[in-house]
Amino acid sequence: MGQHHGRIGDALQLVEEDGYAVVSSRLTDGIIKIDTSKSDTNEANVVWTVGGMNGDYVLYDLDGTKYHAGHSLWVGQHNAEYFGDDEYMMFDNQYEQGGVSRMLIVEVDESAKTATLVWEHNLTSYTPHFGDCDRLPNGNLLGSWWPQKIEASSDFQFDTQALEVTRSGSALAWQVSVVGKGCASGKCERSSGQGWTTYSAERFYSPAVMAAARAQLMKEHGGGTAWVVRAEVLEHRFRNGDDAQAFEGQATAQ
């Protein structure tokens, strides 16, 4: 990553057939795209940085307000990841900003060298660390978070929560809460994450649906044989209501 950023990433993702890496730099409020074909450790392998003091791109807020490179619209984020369509999902902790945390989508335009906030879902409290925001096959967003403070006066007390919300209107599809010891009086602060917390939440579909698949037995030069499977995976249940599990394929030896 180079000395410019240091060892400050909380998440790393390989994209574009492992040709690039996306690093979420929590301590500098930045998202960094790295060219993995370059093995050196200087700044030459950093393609761009979005957000934070090292940012290269102009930022646009949800209301269209423009901020010059070097500014950030998210603070102390977790799990910034690329999901295609030039969009990066992240959990914006809003670390030590005095507000609530949120789930966030940022659209990065490499040609225009801009990054634009295109969606947010504000939570009801503040999560100092951890948290996640992922796009699901149906377009909804899956998030996880935990409140730093629990109030005894709350109608429902919980330690941590996973939820799915729609992109349009942020309507709640479902949520699941983990209940801990609770707070007996006043406000109970969990600065170090006492009780239950969640780093991230993932959704697995059962049964898995494969629309089409092709398997091929390939022999590497000078080596043994290995199966290579190429598949197109679709979640039909959200597109047309089908639960089909058909697997069509063929294998050939080379």
Phi, psi and chi 1 to 4 in degrees:
 res  aa     phi    psi   chi1   chi2   chi3   chi4
   1 MET       -  -24.3  -70.1  176.7   57.4      -
   2 GLY    95.5  158.4      -      -      -      -
   3 GLN   -68.9  -16.3  -63.4  177.0   -6.3      -
   4 HIS   -61.5  -32.9 -170.0   50.3      -      -
   5 HIS  -112.8  -30.6  -63.5  -79.0      -      -
   6 GLY    71.8 -171.8      -      -      -      -
   7 ARG   -91.2   79.6  -61.6  178.1 -179.0  178.4
   8 ILE  -132.0   14.1   46.9 -177.4      -      -
   9 GLY   -82.5  141.0      -      -      -      -
  10 ASP  -105.4   -9.8   70.7  -86.8      -      -
  11 ALA  -154.7  145.3      -      -      -      -
  12 LEU  -136.8  135.5 -177.1  147.1      -      -
  13 GLN  -135.0  131.4  174.1 -166.4   27.5      -
  14 LEU   -92.2  132.3  -67.2  173.3      -      -
  15 VAL  -133.7  168.6  -62.5      -      -      -
  16 GLU    52.9   57.9  -60.4  179.9   36.0      -
  17 GLU    55.2   42.1  -62.0 -176.5   -9.8      -
  18 ASP    65.4   15.1  -63.6   -9.8      -      -
  19 GLY   -77.1  -21.1      -      -      -      -
  20 TYR  -136.8  155.2  -64.4   90.9      -      -
  21 ALA  -121.8  139.4      -      -      -      -
  22 VAL  -107.9  121.4  175.5      -      -      -
  23 VAL  -114.6  130.9  176.3      -      -      -
  24 SER   -92.9  110.4  175.8      -      -      -
  25 SER   -98.3   91.3  175.2      -      -      -
  26 ARG   -62.9  -40.0  169.8  172.4  162.2   82.2
  27 LEU   -73.3  -19.3  -64.5 -174.0      -      -
  28 THR  -114.9    7.9   62.7      -      -      -
  29 ASP    59.3   32.6  -50.7  -35.0      -      -
  30 GLY  -120.9  153.9      -      -      -      -
  31 ILE  -110.9  127.4  -53.5  171.8      -      -
  32 ILE  -120.8  128.4  -50.9  163.2      -      -
  33 LYS  -102.6  127.1 -175.0  175.5 -177.9  179.3
  34 ILE  -121.7  135.9  -62.5  172.1      -      -
  35 ASP   -81.8  109.3 -175.0  -12.8      -      -
  36 THR   -77.7   -8.3   60.3      -      -      -
  37 SER   -75.3  -13.8   67.4      -      -      -
  38 LYS  -100.1  119.6  -60.9  177.6 -179.5  179.8
  39 SER   -90.5   -4.4   59.1      -      -      -
  40 ASP   -74.5  171.3   55.3   19.1      -      -
  41 THR  -113.9   18.8   57.6      -      -      -
  42 ASN   -98.0 -173.0   58.3   40.3      -      -
  43 GLU   -73.2   -6.8  -73.4  -54.4  -58.6      -
  44 ALA   -63.6  -25.2      -      -      -      -
  45 ASN   -87.8   -3.1   58.5   -7.1      -      -
  46 VAL   -86.6  115.1  174.1      -      -      -
  47 VAL   -75.4  -49.4 -179.5      -      -      -
  48 TRP  -159.1  161.6   49.7 -108.6      -      -
  49 THR  -129.2  129.1  -59.4      -      -      -
  50 VAL  -113.8  123.6  169.1      -      -      -
  51 GLY    87.9  155.0      -      -      -      -
  52 GLY    81.0  179.1      -      -      -      -
  53 MET   -66.3  -20.8   58.1 -175.0  177.3      -
  54 ASN   -98.6    8.5  -58.3  -42.2      -      -
  55 GLY   -64.4  143.4      -      -      -      -
  56 ASP  -101.5  -21.7  -54.3  -45.1      -      -
  57 TYR  -105.4  149.5  -75.2   11.1      -      -
  58 VAL   -70.2  141.4  170.6      -      -      -
  59 LEU  -111.9  145.2  -55.0 -179.6      -      -
  60 TYR  -125.0  127.9  -70.9   92.9      -      -
  61 ASP   -78.4  175.4 -151.8  -21.0      -      -
  62 LEU   -59.9  -30.9  -72.5  162.3      -      -
  63 ASP   -90.5    6.5   60.4    3.8      -      -
  64 GLY    91.2   -2.8      -      -      -      -
  65 THR   -62.7  133.9  -57.4      -      -      -
  66 LYS   -97.2  136.3  178.5 -179.6  178.0  179.8
  67 TYR  -128.4  135.6  -63.9   89.1      -      -
  68 HIS   -72.7  160.2  -66.1  -68.0      -      -
  69 ALA   -55.4  139.9      -      -      -      -
  70 GLY   106.3  -13.8      -      -      -      -
  71 HIS   -94.6  165.7 -172.0   83.0      -      -
  72 SER  -140.9  142.7 -170.7      -      -      -
  73 LEU  -102.4   -1.2  -61.2  176.2      -      -
  74 TRP  -132.6  153.3   50.6   87.8      -      -
  75 VAL  -136.6  122.4 -176.3      -      -      -
  76 GLY    63.7   39.7      -      -      -      -
  77 GLN   -66.7  162.5   80.8  -76.6  -11.8      -
  78 HIS  -126.7  147.4  -93.0   83.5      -      -
  79 ASN    55.4   47.4  -69.4  -35.8      -      -
  80 ALA   -70.1  122.8      -      -      -      -
  81 GLU  -138.1  151.2  -62.6  176.7  -89.3      -
  82 TYR   -92.0  131.5 -179.3   61.0      -      -
  83 PHE  -122.0   17.8  -81.2   83.1      -      -
  84 GLY    89.0  172.7      -      -      -      -
  85 ASP    57.0   30.1  -56.9  -39.6      -      -
  86 ASP    64.4   18.1  -60.9  -35.4      -      -
  87 GLU  -110.1  137.1  -69.4 -173.4  -19.8      -
  88 TYR  -118.5  125.5  -66.5   77.2      -      -
  89 MET   -97.8  145.9  -79.1   63.9  176.3      -
  90 MET  -155.7  163.5   74.9  175.0   80.6      -
  91 PHE  -103.2  115.0 -172.7   87.7      -      -
  92 ASP   -91.3  101.6  178.6   14.0      -      -
  93 ASN   -65.6  -25.8  -65.4   81.5      -      -
  94 GLN    54.1   52.8  -77.8  -70.0  -60.2      -
  95 TYR   -58.8  121.6 -174.9   66.6      -      -
  96 GLU    54.3   35.1  -65.4 -175.1  -16.3      -
  97 GLN  -100.3   -5.4  -61.5  -58.1  -63.6      -
  98 GLY    84.1    7.2      -      -      -      -
  99 GLY  -119.7 -156.4      -      -      -      -
 100 VAL  -100.2  160.0  -61.2      -      -      -
 101 SER   -84.5  167.2  -60.0      -      -      -
 102 ARG  -153.7  158.6   59.4 -179.3  177.7  169.0
 103 MET   -91.3  140.7  -62.3  159.7   60.0      -
 104 LEU  -140.6  145.7 -155.9   62.1      -      -
 105 ILE  -124.8  130.4  -59.0  177.9      -      -
 106 VAL  -121.6  131.0  179.4      -      -      -
 107 GLU  -100.7  122.6 -177.2 -178.8  -82.2      -
 108 VAL  -106.2  124.2  176.1      -      -      -
 109 ASP  -107.3  102.8 -173.1  -28.7      -      -
 110 GLU   -69.8  -29.7  -64.9 -170.7    1.8      -
 111 SER   -69.7  -45.4  -61.7      -      -      -
 112 ALA   -85.2  -11.0      -      -      -      -
 113 LYS    56.9   51.8  -64.7 -174.1  176.3 -178.4
 114 THR  -132.1  157.1   61.2      -      -      -
 115 ALA  -133.2  127.4      -      -      -      -
 116 THR  -124.1  129.5  -55.9      -      -      -
 117 LEU   -72.1  124.4  -91.6   61.0      -      -
 118 VAL  -117.3  -10.1  -65.1      -      -      -
 119 TRP  -163.6  145.2 -177.6   87.0      -      -
 120 GLU  -146.7  152.9   69.6  171.0   -3.8      -
 121 HIS  -135.0  108.2  177.1   73.4      -      -
 122 ASN   -78.3  134.4  -72.1  -54.4      -      -
 123 LEU   -89.5  179.7  -60.0  164.7      -      -
 124 THR   -93.7   -2.9   57.7      -      -      -
 125 SER  -155.2 -171.2 -170.6      -      -      -
 126 TYR  -110.7  130.8  167.4   61.1      -      -
 127 THR  -112.7  109.4  -60.0      -      -      -
 128 PRO   -68.6  -32.8   23.2  -32.8      -      -
 129 HIS  -150.0  164.7   57.4  -93.0      -      -
 130 PHE    70.6 -175.9  -59.4  159.6      -      -
 131 GLY   113.5  153.2      -      -      -      -
 132 ASP  -151.7  157.3 -159.8    9.0      -      -
 133 CYS  -151.1  112.2  174.2      -      -      -
 134 ASP  -125.4  147.4  -68.3  -19.8      -      -
 135 ARG   -88.4  133.6 -172.0  173.0   72.3 -170.3
 136 LEU   -94.9  165.4  -63.5  174.1      -      -
 137 PRO   -58.4  -26.7  -27.5   35.9      -      -
 138 ASN   -86.2    2.0   62.7  -10.6      -      -
 139 GLY    92.6  -12.2      -      -      -      -
 140 ASN   -71.3  169.1  -71.6   -7.3      -      -
 141 LEU  -114.5  131.6  -73.8  -56.4      -      -
 142 LEU  -104.2  126.3  174.1   65.3      -      -
 143 GLY  -130.4  163.1      -      -      -      -
 144 SER  -144.5  146.9   62.0      -      -      -
 145 TRP  -165.8  171.0   69.9  -70.3      -      -
 146 TRP  -148.0  139.9   58.8  -84.6      -      -
 147 PRO   -80.8  133.4   28.6  -33.3      -      -
 148 GLN   -67.0  -34.9 -177.2 -172.3   38.4      -
 149 LYS  -117.9  136.8  -65.3 -179.7 -179.8  179.9
 150 ILE  -117.4  129.1  -59.4  176.1      -      -
 151 GLU  -100.4  133.7  -64.0 -171.0   20.1      -
 152 ALA   -62.5  -26.8      -      -      -      -
 153 SER   -80.4   -5.9   59.6      -      -      -
 154 SER   -65.8  142.4  -61.5      -      -      -
 155 ASP   -65.4  -33.1  -66.7  -27.0      -      -
 156 PHE  -138.0  121.1  176.6   63.7      -      -
 157 GLN  -103.9  136.2  -60.9 -179.6   23.0      -
 158 PHE  -145.8  157.7   61.6   90.7      -      -
 159 ASP   -89.0  -40.9  -83.3   10.6      -      -
 160 THR  -154.0  162.4 -172.1      -      -      -
 161 GLN  -150.4  143.3 -163.9  172.1   74.6      -
 162 ALA  -116.9  143.5      -      -      -      -
 163 LEU  -150.8  155.0   71.0  160.9      -      -
 164 GLU  -122.3  128.4  178.5 -178.9  -23.0      -
 165 VAL  -127.6  153.1  -65.3      -      -      -
 166 THR   -77.7  152.2   62.6      -      -      -
 167 ARG   -72.2  -37.9  178.9  153.3  178.5  172.9
 168 SER   -86.3  110.3  176.8      -      -      -
 169 GLY    85.6   -5.8      -      -      -      -
 170 SER    53.6   36.8  -71.0      -      -      -
 171 ALA   -71.8  141.8      -      -      -      -
 172 LEU   -78.7  121.3 -179.0   66.0      -      -
 173 ALA   -84.1  -45.7      -      -      -      -
 174 TRP  -166.9  162.7   59.3  -96.5      -      -
 175 GLN  -151.6  152.3   67.4 -178.1   21.3      -
 176 VAL  -131.4  134.1   58.2      -      -      -
 177 SER  -117.9  143.9  -57.1      -      -      -
 178 VAL  -105.1  120.3  177.7      -      -      -
 179 VAL   -96.1  130.9  177.5      -      -      -
 180 GLY  -107.8 -146.5      -      -      -      -
 181 LYS   -71.2  -25.5  -66.2 -178.9  178.7  179.6
 182 GLY    81.9 -176.1      -      -      -      -
 183 CYS  -122.2  123.6 -178.0      -      -      -
 184 ALA   -81.8  -32.2      -      -      -      -
 185 SER  -153.9  146.2   62.4      -      -      -
 186 GLY    64.0 -138.8      -      -      -      -
 187 LYS  -117.0  129.1  -67.1 -176.8  179.3 -179.7
 188 CYS  -105.0  118.8  -59.8      -      -      -
 189 GLU   -97.6  135.0 -176.6  167.6  -25.0      -
 190 ARG  -115.9   65.1  -55.1 -172.2  -63.8  153.2
 191 SER   -59.5  -35.4  -61.6      -      -      -
 192 SER   -99.5   12.0  -59.4      -      -      -
 193 GLY    78.9   34.8      -      -      -      -
 194 GLN   -59.7  145.3  -65.4   89.4  -19.0      -
 195 GLY    84.3 -150.1      -      -      -      -
 196 TRP   -90.9  136.1  -65.2   95.2      -      -
 197 THR  -133.0  168.9   61.8      -      -      -
 198 THR  -133.8  128.1  -55.1      -      -      -
 199 TYR   -78.9  -48.3 -177.7   81.3      -      -
 200 SER  -158.6  166.0   66.4      -      -      -
 201 ALA  -131.4  140.5      -      -      -      -
 202 GLU  -126.2  148.7  -56.7  -66.5  -22.5      -
 203 ARG  -112.3  129.1 -178.8  167.7 -178.0  175.2
 204 PHE  -114.8  132.7  -63.3   88.4      -      -
 205 TYR   -96.0  133.7  -65.7   92.9      -      -
 206 SER  -134.5  123.5  179.1      -      -      -
 207 PRO   -80.3  154.3   30.5  -36.6      -      -
 208 ALA   -68.5  143.2      -      -      -      -
 209 VAL  -115.0  124.2  179.2      -      -      -
 210 MET  -115.0  120.9  -76.3 -168.4  176.4      -
 211 ALA   -76.5  -37.1      -      -      -      -
 212 ALA  -159.8  146.3      -      -      -      -
 213 ALA  -149.4  148.1      -      -      -      -
 214 ARG  -136.5  124.1  179.9  164.5   57.6   90.1
 215 ALA  -108.9  142.3      -      -      -      -
 216 GLN  -139.1  131.7 -168.5  171.5   26.5      -
 217 LEU   -90.0  115.7 -176.7   63.7      -      -
 218 MET  -118.9  145.8  -56.5 -174.6   68.4      -
 219 LYS  -114.6  118.5 -174.6  173.8 -176.8  179.1
 220 GLU   -73.7  155.0  -58.4  -66.6  -23.2      -
 221 HIS   -61.8  118.7  -64.8  -70.4      -      -
 222 GLY    76.3    6.1      -      -      -      -
 223 GLY  -125.2 -168.0      -      -      -      -
 224 GLY   -87.5 -167.1      -      -      -      -
 225 THR   -98.7  155.6   58.0      -      -      -
 226 ALA  -152.0  144.3      -      -      -      -
 227 TRP   -83.8  132.0  -73.6   99.0      -      -
 228 VAL  -119.2  120.6  176.6      -      -      -
 229 VAL  -110.3  127.6  178.4      -      -      -
 230 ARG  -113.4  125.0  -61.3  176.9  176.6   86.5
 231 ALA  -138.9  147.1      -      -      -      -
 232 GLU  -106.2  116.3  -64.9  178.6    0.5      -
 233 VAL  -106.1  125.7 -179.6      -      -      -
 234 LEU  -126.7  146.8  -60.4  177.3      -      -
 235 GLU   -99.3   88.3 -179.1   45.6   67.1      -
 236 HIS   -64.9  -30.7  -73.7  -78.3      -      -
 237 ARG   -59.8  -27.7  -77.7  167.8  -69.3 -176.8
 238 PHE   -92.7  -12.4  -72.5  108.9      -      -
 239 ARG  -100.7  -43.2  -62.6 -169.2  177.7 -172.9
 240 ASN  -140.9    8.9   56.1   25.6      -      -
 241 GLY    83.7   -1.1      -      -      -      -
 242 ASP   -79.1  151.6  -66.7  -21.5      -      -
 243 ASP  -117.5   28.3  -78.4  -36.3      -      -
 244 ALA   -60.2  142.9      -      -      -      -
 245 GLN  -125.7   25.1  -58.5  177.1   54.0      -
 246 ALA   -63.0  138.6      -      -      -      -
 247 PHE  -125.0  110.8 -178.2   95.1      -      -
 248 GLU  -113.6  130.1  -60.9  177.7   -0.9      -
 249 GLY  -170.1  174.5      -      -      -      -
 250 GLN  -149.2  156.1   61.4 -179.4    3.0      -
 251 ALA  -127.1  135.5      -      -      -      -
 252 THR  -132.7  149.6   58.6      -      -      -
 253 ALA  -102.2  139.6      -      -      -      -
 254 GLN  -120.4      -  -68.3 -175.4  -16.9      -
